[in-house]
Amino acid sequence: MTNTVVAEVGWWSELDHQVLDCLREGPQSMRDLAGRLNLSPEGATSLLLMLAAEGKVRVTAVELAESA
């Protein structure tokens, strides 16, 4: 693996751990989780959906977007 790939994998792994650590404190709104992780709500949503596809988290609520 090149150094760039290793660094990218490490960054994603660290972000995954940060999300899981936040969720160990209990369920949170997407907005609160995004704020704690310094991500946009859209970025947090993408990350959570990837973690859900890997079976690491469960998404249990959805709502209409404000613009809908």
C-alpha positions, 0 to 999 in steps of 0.5 A: 500500500502506498503512504497515501492509501494508508493515511486515507484508511487510517483517517476513515478508521479514526472517523468511524471510531469517533462516530461509534464513540459518540453513539455509545453515549446513546442515540443522537440526532443527525444534527447533533452528531454532525456538530460533534464530529465537525461534519456537515449533516450530509457528510454525517448522513453519508458516513452513517449509511456506510457504517450501516451497510457494514452492520456497525450501526442501525439507522432507526429514524428518518424524516422529511427534509426541510425543503420537501 
